């Protein structure tokens, strides 16, 4: 699993802001379950409690994510209902999701290594493996 990467036909997606990629990582980590904007903010900016500023920045990140997905014809990946977000797991090919469903591919002890918030999921994966 290693670091979180987003590819379309073997080519990495370009994100205007690296935090837009992190937003997608959070949604992928949720495995299709919805998450509110406030919950996303508490994950991404745990040390910053300025909800107004964080929610404003989140709106920019959502826009950036939508643009990045649109550039590769993958608009259907992101689902949004008001300030609730999720990924359509039927529209992505994800090693993490496959592992949860089938146990393959093999898990080698690394999961979204660049994000400290992913350590909780890593612990669960290590227990399962």
Secondary structure, DSSP 8 states (H G I E B T S, - for coil): -BS---EETTEE---SSHHHHHHHHHHHHTTT--EEHHHHHHHHTTT---HHHHHHHHHHHHHHHHHHHHHTT-GGGEEEETTEEEE-GGG---HHHHHHHHS-S---S-BSTT-GGGHHHHHHHHHH-
